[in-house]
């Protein structure tokens, strides 16, 4: 996995749940879910990576409403906190590589979702909401192969996260299936490119 140097910014011996490319309306739900799940799994640690890092102040305010302390990536040093906000650009894939479970944003709100290949390629299970319109084919493939789960609301997200945390074997297996699915998709794309090259 990439970016071992960035691991110094995260607490040791914790299970990392990263929510990538989140949009307004999603962070409230993610933080509510995190608070609920952490009652049973205090080892869980939340990273939120907003699609627009300029929304960091807004997300910090949501965390403060729940009495959660926040560490910002831009601080570039570790200190104990309840959660982490990735408030920089271009590092999401690196932090996917440090995580244990991922949620792909833009999917609980009607934004068409974001790329689930990035976390799946890191070999971790992927969660997303109902709207993955922009990535429907790969999202469906990941679900069919057991590498991803679709969650419709707070209850479903909480239950799915608890299932993965309660069953390490299932969590690891789901991540392996996600990775294998991406490899297969890459092979298909490569064959298509090869075929197109022959036709041109």
C-alpha positions in Angstrom: 0.0 0.0 0.0 1.2 3.5 -0.7 2.1 6.5 1.5 3.6 4.9 4.6 4.9 8.4 5.5 1.3 9.7 5.7 0.5 6.9 8.2 2.3 9.0 10.8 -0.7 11.4 10.7 -3.2 8.7 11.8 -3.6 7.0 15.2 -1.9 3.6 15.5 -3.9 0.3 15.9 -7.1 1.8 14.7 -9.5 0.7 12.0 -9.8 3.5 9.4 -13.2 4.3 7.8 -12.6 6.8 5.1 -15.4 8.8 3.3 -14.0 10.1 0.0 -15.4 13.0 -2.1 -18.3 13.8 0.2 -20.9 16.4 -0.7 -23.2 18.6 1.5 -25.8 16.5 3.2 -23.6 13.4 3.5 -21.3 14.5 6.4 -24.1 14.7 8.9 -25.1 11.1 8.2 -21.5 9.9 8.2 -20.8 11.5 11.5 -24.1 10.2 13.0 -23.2 6.7 11.8 -19.6 7.0 13.2 -20.9 8.0 16.6 -23.3 5.1 16.7 -20.8 2.5 15.5 -18.0 3.7 17.8 -20.1 2.8 20.8 -19.4 -0.8 19.9 -16.1 -0.4 18.1 -14.1 2.4 19.8 -11.2 1.4 17.6 -12.9 2.9 14.6 -11.4 6.2 13.3 -13.2 8.4 10.7 -11.5 10.3 7.8 -13.7 12.6 5.8 -12.3 13.9 2.5 -14.8 16.5 1.1 -15.0 16.9 -2.6 -14.4 20.6 -2.0 -11.8 21.2 0.7 -13.1 24.7 1.1 -16.0 23.1 3.0 -13.7 22.1 5.8 -15.0 24.8 8.2 -18.5 23.6 7.6 -17.6 20.0 8.4 -15.7 21.0 11.5 -18.8 22.8 12.7 -20.8 19.6 12.2 -18.2 17.7 14.2 -18.3 20.3 16.9 -22.1 19.9 17.2 -21.4 16.3 18.2 -18.5 17.2 20.5 -16.0 15.6 18.2 -12.4 16.9 18.0 -10.9 17.2 14.5 -7.4 16.9 13.1 -6.7 18.5 9.7 -4.4 17.0 7.1 -3.0 20.5 6.5 -1.7 20.6 10.1 0.8 18.0 8.9 1.4 16.6 12.3 -0.3 14.0 14.5 -2.2 14.8 17.6 -5.1 12.8 19.2 -8.5 13.6 17.8 -11.8 11.9 17.3 -11.7 12.3 13.5 -9.6 13.5 10.6 -10.5 15.8 7.7 -8.4 15.5 4.5 -8.5 19.2 3.6 -5.9 18.9 0.8 -6.2 18.0 -2.9 -4.5 15.1 -4.7 -4.0 12.8 -1.7 -7.3 10.9 -1.5 -5.9 7.7 -3.2 -3.0 7.7 -0.7 -5.4 7.8 2.2 -7.6 5.1 0.6 -4.4 3.0 0.8 -4.2 3.5 4.6 -7.9 2.7 5.2 -9.8 -0.5 6.1 -13.3 0.5 4.8 -14.3 3.2 2.3 -17.4 5.1 1.5 -17.7 6.9 -1.9 -19.4 10.2 -1.7 -21.8 12.0 -4.1 -24.0 8.9 -3.8 -26.3 9.6 -0.8 -27.2 12.9 -2.5 -28.0 13.1 -6.2 -24.6 13.8 -7.6 -24.0 10.6 -9.6 -21.4 9.2 -7.3 -17.6 9.2 -7.6 -15.0 6.7 -8.7 -15.3 3.4 -6.6 -12.3 1.9 -8.5 -9.8 4.0 -6.4 -10.7 2.4 -3.0 -11.5 -1.0 -4.5 -8.0 -1.1 -6.1 -6.6 -0.8 -2.6 -8.3 -4.0 -1.5 -10.8 -2.6 0.9 -14.6 -3.0 0.9 -16.5 -0.1 -0.6 -19.8 1.4 0.5 -21.8 3.9 -1.5 -25.3 5.3 -1.6 -28.2 4.8 -4.1 -27.0 7.3 -6.8 -23.9 5.9 -8.6 -25.3 6.9 -12.0 -21.9 8.1 -13.3 -20.2 4.9 -12.4 -23.1 2.4 -12.6 -21.3 -0.4 -14.5 -18.3 -0.7 -12.1 -20.5 -0.1 -9.1 -22.9 -3.0 -10.1 -19.9 -5.2 -10.8 -18.4 -4.6 -7.4 -21.7 -5.4 -5.7 -22.2 -8.6 -7.7 -18.7 -9.8 -6.9 -19.0 -9.0 -3.2 -16.6 -6.1 -3.1 -19.1 -3.3 -2.5 -22.3 -2.6 -0.6 -25.0 -0.1 -1.4 -26.5 1.7 1.6 -29.7 3.8 1.4 -29.8 5.6 4.7 -28.2 6.0 8.2 -29.6 2.6 9.4 -28.3 0.6 6.5 -24.9 2.3 6.7 -24.7 1.6 10.4 -25.7 -2.0 10.0 -23.3 -2.6 7.1 -20.4 -1.0 8.9 -21.1 -3.0 12.0 -21.3 -6.3 10.0 -17.9 -5.5 8.5 -16.3 -4.6 11.8 -17.9 -7.6 13.6 -16.5 -10.0 11.0 -12.9 -9.3 10.1 -12.8 -12.3 7.8 -15.8 -10.9 5.9 -14.2 -7.4 5.8 -10.9 -8.7 4.4 -12.6 -11.1 2.0 -14.8 -8.3 0.6 -11.7 -6.1 0.1 -10.0 -8.9 -1.8 -13.1 -9.3 -4.0 -13.1 -5.6 -4.7 -9.4 -5.7 -5.7 -10.0 -8.8 -8.0 -13.0 -7.0 -9.6 -10.8 -4.0 -10.5 -8.1 -6.3 -11.9 -10.7 -8.0 -14.1 -12.1 -4.6 -15.2 -8.6 -3.5 -16.1 -8.1 -6.6 -18.2 -11.4 -5.9 -20.1 -10.4 -2.3 -20.7 -6.9 -3.4 -21.9 -8.5 -5.9 -24.4 -10.9 -3.2 -25.7 -8.0 -0.8 -26.3 -6.1 -3.6 -28.0 -9.1 -4.3 -30.2 -9.6 -0.6 -31.1 -5.9 -0.3 -32.0 -6.2 -3.2 -34.4 -9.3 -1.6 -36.0 -7.6 1.8 -36.5 
